[in-house]
Amino acid sequence: MARGLIKTWHTLLDVLFPPICLSCRGYLPSPEEKENLLCAGCFQGIKIYSNIFPPSPRVGLIAVGSYENTALRELIHYFKYNGFLAAKIPIEKLIIKWLEINRSLIPILLLPNSCLIPIPLHRSRLQKRGFNQAEIIAEILSRRLNLPLEKNLLKRTRDTKSQIKMRSTRKREENVKGSIQLSPLKGDNLGALPQCQNVILVDDVYTSGATMQEAIRTLRRTGAKEIIGFVVAKT
């Protein structure tokens, strides 16, 4: 009887609040589509990259897909700004697809003494949002690659302005300059953390690269050898 009541309740919810695709706004009929928050067409339409981008000297960037793809952009937007944590399920599926397609690139992520470091949020923004989306993405990679995750190695020293509407790369760089430092709890270098000589720096989106480059500068000063960026989407 309990199962019947639960099924009736879910049917009623579908009638009152029909699940729709975040991208095309079409109805989601299957359990898998509901879990993905996207219809099959929109989810399959997310092209998975199979290359490494060179955003700056000595740093490679891995991106799962393009931020120009509406479906991927909507997933990230609902995840990041609407606190829609269910979006981490399809995001993890996309990361798994990237790992399956790019088996030849995985050794780059598995150098000896490698660790995952998420781009930090300022404590005020973390309190407001309730989670750090970069940290959740890093947790997914940590599980899938069996790599250590250092959640608190970097910290934001000030709450920078939102960069969504900043079109100028120079303004973005000025906005984040000096805002990411090594946590005092970790000392002033990475020598005490042998598992973090090589770093996979994780964020959700790469646009101008200002935030990631600021984190890279801090890590370079404190002893990191190889650094590679990993994001779900890039512009």
ChimeraX attribute file (.defattr): number of C-alpha atoms within 10 A of each C-alpha:
attribute: neighborCount
match mode: 1-to-1
recipient: residues
	/A:1	6
	/A:2	7
	/A:3	8
	/A:4	9
	/A:5	10
	/A:6	11
	/A:7	12
	/A:8	12
	/A:9	12
	/A:10	13
	/A:11	13
	/A:12	12
	/A:13	12
	/A:14	15
	/A:15	10
	/A:16	9
	/A:17	10
	/A:18	14
	/A:19	19
	/A:20	18
	/A:21	22
	/A:22	21
	/A:23	18
	/A:24	13
	/A:25	11
	/A:26	14
	/A:27	16
	/A:28	21
	/A:29	14
	/A:30	12
	/A:31	9
	/A:32	13
	/A:33	20
	/A:34	17
	/A:35	15
	/A:36	24
	/A:37	24
	/A:38	28
	/A:39	25
	/A:40	16
	/A:41	12
	/A:42	20
	/A:43	18
	/A:44	12
	/A:45	13
	/A:46	19
	/A:47	14
	/A:48	20
	/A:49	17
	/A:50	17
	/A:51	13
	/A:52	15
	/A:53	15
	/A:54	13
	/A:55	14
	/A:56	10
	/A:57	6
	/A:58	10
	/A:59	15
	/A:60	18
	/A:61	20
	/A:62	24
	/A:63	25
	/A:64	26
	/A:65	23
	/A:66	20
	/A:67	20
	/A:68	12
	/A:69	17
	/A:70	16
	/A:71	24
	/A:72	26
	/A:73	22
	/A:74	18
	/A:75	21
	/A:76	22
	/A:77	15
	/A:78	16
	/A:79	18
	/A:80	19
	/A:81	10
	/A:82	10
	/A:83	14
	/A:84	13
	/A:85	13
	/A:86	14
	/A:87	20
	/A:88	21
	/A:89	13
	/A:90	20
	/A:91	20
	/A:92	19
	/A:93	13
	/A:94	21
	/A:95	21
	/A:96	16
	/A:97	14
	/A:98	22
	/A:99	19
	/A:100	11
	/A:101	14
	/A:102	15
	/A:103	10
	/A:104	10
	/A:105	15
	/A:106	14
	/A:107	10
	/A:108	13
	/A:109	20
	/A:110	16
	/A:111	13
	/A:112	13
	/A:113	14
	/A:114	23
	/A:115	25
	/A:116	28
	/A:117	27
	/A:118	29
	/A:119	25
	/A:120	24
	/A:121	23
	/A:122	16
	/A:123	16
	/A:124	11
	/A:125	13
	/A:126	13
	/A:127	11
	/A:128	8
	/A:129	15
	/A:130	11
	/A:131	15
	/A:132	22
	/A:133	25
	/A:134	24
	/A:135	23
	/A:136	19
	/A:137	21
	/A:138	29
	/A:139	23
	/A:140	19
	/A:141	22
	/A:142	17
	/A:143	11
	/A:144	13
	/A:145	14
	/A:146	12
	/A:147	19
	/A:148	18
	/A:149	22
	/A:150	19
	/A:151	18
	/A:152	16
	/A:153	22
	/A:154	22
	/A:155	20
	/A:156	19
	/A:157	17
	/A:158	14
	/A:159	14
	/A:160	16
	/A:161	10
	/A:162	10
	/A:163	18
	/A:164	8
	/A:165	7
	/A:166	13
	/A:167	11
	/A:168	10
	/A:169	14
	/A:170	11
	/A:171	13
	/A:172	21
	/A:173	17
	/A:174	12
	/A:175	18
	/A:176	23
	/A:177	15
	/A:178	15
	/A:179	18
	/A:180	24
	/A:181	19
	/A:182	21
	/A:183	15
	/A:184	12
	/A:185	9
	/A:186	14
	/A:187	13
	/A:188	14
	/A:189	17
	/A:190	21
	/A:191	14
	/A:192	11
	/A:193	15
	/A:194	13
	/A:195	18
	/A:196	25
	/A:197	21
	/A:198	23
	/A:199	25
	/A:200	26
	/A:201	22
	/A:202	28
	/A:203	25
	/A:204	24
	/A:205	22
	/A:206	23
	/A:207	15
	/A:208	19
	/A:209	16
	/A:210	20
	/A:211	21
	/A:212	22
	/A:213	18
	/A:214	18
	/A:215	25
	/A:216	20
	/A:217	14
	/A:218	19
	/A:219	25
	/A:220	14
	/A:221	12
	/A:222	17
	/A:223	16
	/A:224	20
	/A:225	14
	/A:226	18
	/A:227	22
	/A:228	21
	/A:229	26
	/A:230	29
	/A:231	20
	/A:232	26
	/A:233	23
	/A:234	22
	/A:235	14
